[in-house]
């Protein structure tokens, strides 16, 4: 399935609003390569906003170097919008034009752009490529699509006596089978097993006492001397 087809009209409108805001930033008001005003195109993998003329040169570089999108005509994916927001012309050129001489003549746009991105002629060895963290970007993308999520813990039910016994004895066995000696047996959730055992023991003792009383009563009855009127000579 085409990923662009999953982008709804509402999400596309959000993307357009975000991109419009990015283009209003001072560092993005000029083309990242030729410095012409009001760029309306972008390289979604380089993170730069560029003009129409430079976008054609970027396309000729191949998608393995630059993937071009229009900020107003094309459908954008959430991760592309997030990447553009985390980069921008100033941050990207800090890497690609680190050793570019001041007042460099950029009139031969195609020669300059190829030297900049293909040959990496002005990249400094002391500067790493400013790649955003994937964890933060994925969270941002998820918030664009679904909005912020609130964590609601699930209700923990009480274990039955059989489940507590199984949990207590099965956990160390599994840990030993995996060779993990750092896993301690998990304490049972719900009512305490000790209380259940104490209650069970008390009930058993009471039952034994009752049986003993019955037996003693029977023994006493067997030794009672019968009354004189109950005997016949």
C-alpha positions in Angstrom: 0.0 0.0 0.0 1.2 3.5 -0.9 2.2 5.4 2.2 0.9 8.7 0.8 -2.6 7.2 0.4 -2.7 6.8 4.2 -2.3 10.6 4.7 -5.8 12.1 5.3 -6.9 15.5 4.1 -6.8 16.7 7.7 -3.3 15.5 8.3 -2.2 17.0 4.9 -3.6 20.4 6.1 -1.6 20.1 9.3 1.6 19.4 7.3 1.0 22.4 5.0 0.6 24.7 8.0 3.8 23.4 9.6 5.8 23.8 6.4 4.4 27.3 5.9 5.6 28.2 9.4 9.1 26.7 8.7 9.4 28.8 5.5 8.8 32.0 7.5 11.8 31.4 9.7 14.7 33.7 8.9 17.1 30.9 8.1 14.6 29.3 5.6 13.6 32.5 3.7 16.4 32.0 1.2 17.4 29.0 -1.0 20.0 26.8 0.8 22.2 26.8 -2.3 21.8 29.9 -4.4 20.3 32.2 -1.7 17.3 33.3 -3.9 14.3 34.5 -2.0 11.1 32.6 -1.1 12.0 28.9 -1.8 9.0 26.6 -2.3 10.8 23.3 -2.7 12.7 21.0 -0.3 15.0 18.1 -0.2 13.3 15.9 2.4 16.4 13.7 3.1 18.9 16.6 3.2 16.6 18.8 5.3 16.9 22.0 3.1 14.5 24.4 1.5 15.5 25.3 -2.1 14.2 27.3 -5.1 12.6 25.9 -8.3 15.9 26.1 -10.3 18.0 24.3 -7.7 15.2 21.7 -7.2 15.8 20.6 -10.8 19.5 20.2 -10.2 18.8 18.3 -7.0 16.6 15.9 -9.0 19.4 15.2 -11.4 21.6 14.1 -8.5 19.4 11.0 -8.0 17.2 10.1 -5.1 20.1 8.4 -3.3 21.5 11.9 -2.7 18.4 14.2 -2.7 14.7 13.5 -2.7 12.8 16.6 -3.8 9.3 17.6 -2.8 7.2 20.7 -3.3 6.0 22.4 -0.1 2.6 23.2 -1.7 1.9 20.6 -4.4 3.2 17.2 -3.0 1.8 15.0 -0.3 4.2 14.8 2.7 4.6 12.0 5.2 4.7 12.7 8.9 8.4 11.6 9.3 9.4 13.9 6.4 7.7 16.9 8.0 9.4 16.1 11.3 12.8 15.8 9.7 12.5 19.2 8.0 11.5 20.7 11.3 14.5 19.2 13.0 16.9 20.4 10.3 16.5 23.5 8.2 18.9 25.5 6.0 21.1 26.9 8.7 21.7 23.6 10.5 22.3 21.7 7.2 24.7 24.3 5.7 26.6 24.2 9.0 27.7 20.8 7.9 27.7 21.0 4.0 29.3 24.4 3.8 31.6 24.2 6.8 34.8 25.0 4.8 33.2 27.1 2.0 35.3 30.3 1.4 33.6 33.6 2.2 31.9 35.3 -0.8 32.2 32.2 -2.9 30.8 32.6 -6.4 27.7 30.4 -6.8 26.7 31.5 -10.3 27.4 28.1 -11.8 24.6 26.5 -9.7 24.9 23.0 -11.1 28.6 22.8 -10.6 28.3 24.2 -7.1 25.5 21.9 -6.0 27.2 18.8 -7.4 30.5 19.8 -5.6 28.5 20.5 -2.4 26.5 17.3 -2.1 28.2 14.7 -4.4 31.8 15.5 -3.8 31.3 16.8 -0.3 34.0 19.4 -1.1 33.3 21.8 1.8 32.4 19.3 4.5 34.6 19.5 7.6 36.0 16.3 9.0 35.6 17.7 12.5 31.8 18.1 12.2 29.4 15.2 12.3 26.2 15.2 10.2 23.4 16.7 12.3 21.1 13.7 12.4 18.1 14.1 14.7 17.5 11.3 17.3 15.1 8.7 16.0 13.4 8.2 19.3 12.4 11.8 19.6 11.4 12.1 15.9 9.2 9.0 16.1 7.4 10.4 19.2 6.9 13.7 17.4 5.5 11.9 14.3 3.1 9.9 16.5 1.9 13.1 18.2 1.2 14.6 14.7 -1.0 11.7 13.7 -2.7 10.6 16.9 -2.2 13.5 19.3 -0.7 13.1 22.8 -1.5 9.9 24.5 -2.3 9.6 28.2 -1.2 6.5 30.0 -3.9 4.7 31.9 -2.7 1.7 33.9 -4.7 -1.5 33.7 -6.6 -2.6 36.8 -4.7 -5.3 38.6 -6.9 -8.1 39.8 -6.2 -10.3 42.8 -4.7 -13.7 42.2 -6.4 -16.8 43.4 -4.5 -19.1 45.8 -3.7 -21.5 43.0 -2.3 -18.7 40.7 -0.2 -17.3 43.6 1.4 -20.7 44.2 2.0 -21.1 40.5 3.6 -17.7 40.2 5.8 -18.2 43.2 7.2 -21.5 42.1 7.2 -21.1 38.3 9.2 -17.8 38.2 12.5 -19.2 39.6 12.2 -22.2 37.4 11.9 -20.1 34.2 14.7 -17.8 35.3 17.0 -20.8 36.0 16.2 -22.3 32.6 17.1 -19.1 30.9 20.4 -18.9 32.9 19.4 -15.6 34.4 20.4 -15.5 38.0 19.5 -11.9 38.6 15.8 -12.4 38.3 14.2 -12.8 41.7 10.8 -14.5 42.1 8.1 -12.0 41.8 6.0 -11.3 44.9 2.4 -12.4 44.4 -0.2 -9.8 43.7 -3.4 -9.6 45.7 -4.0 -11.1 49.1 -1.0 -12.4 51.0 -0.3 -16.1 50.6 0.9 -16.3 54.3 -2.5 -15.2 55.5 -4.2 -17.8 53.4 -1.9 -20.5 54.7 -2.5 -19.3 58.3 -6.2 -19.4 57.8 -6.1 -22.8 56.3 -3.9 -24.2 59.1 -6.3 -22.7 61.7 -9.3 -24.3 60.1 -7.5 -27.7 59.9 -6.6 -27.5 63.6 -10.2 -26.7 64.5 -11.4 -29.7 62.5 -8.9 -32.0 64.3 -10.0 -30.6 67.7 -13.6 -31.3 66.9 -12.8 -34.9 65.8 -10.8 -35.4 69.0 -13.7 -34.2 71.1 -16.1 -36.6 69.4 -13.7 -39.5 69.9 -13.2 -38.6 73.6 -17.0 -38.4 74.1 -17.4 -41.9 72.6 -14.7 -43.2 74.9 -16.4 -41.7 77.9 -19.7 -43.2 77.0 -18.2 -46.6 76.7 -17.0 -46.5 80.3 -20.1 -45.1 82.0 -21.6 -47.5 84.6 -25.2 -48.2 83.8 -27.9 -47.4 86.3 -29.3 -50.2 88.5 -32.7 -50.1 86.9 -31.2 -50.6 83.5 -29.8 -54.1 84.5 -31.6 -57.3 84.9 -30.4 -60.1 87.2 
